[in-house]
Amino acid sequence: GWAQTSVSFTISMEAADVDAGKTCDDPVILTGEKAFVPSVREGYSTVDSYLSYTCEEDGLLEIYFTGSASSIKVYNECNGTQIGTFDAAYNSTTSEYVGKYAVEAGKTYIFAFPAY
């Protein structure tokens, strides 16, 4: 027979702007805090969600995702020139996906990718 098992978990409700991120003109603004990234669909297809980050110092930006994120496109501005692409690699220690991209102080970056 099956052994009886007890499972427990905690759910927390948080306010989230679910409209942001659906267009380049209204991206999710990354601030260093957790952010909700919507999965944007057109019909049966998932299309890009948009994030924006203004860098305070030169360095390596690390973005942590709870779900898979790949082929993340980097733009110099909304509807601007694509300046790079990177993938988020799975970290088995934290059970998160981590994307890394070199950034420069004072610049704003737009990240676009299909969020699943």
Secondary structure by P-SEA (a helix, b strand, c coil): cccbbbbbbbbbbbbbcccccccccccccccccbbbbbbccccccccbbbbbbbbccccbbbbbbccccccbbbbccccccccbbbbbbbcccccbbbbbbbbbccbbbbbbbbcc
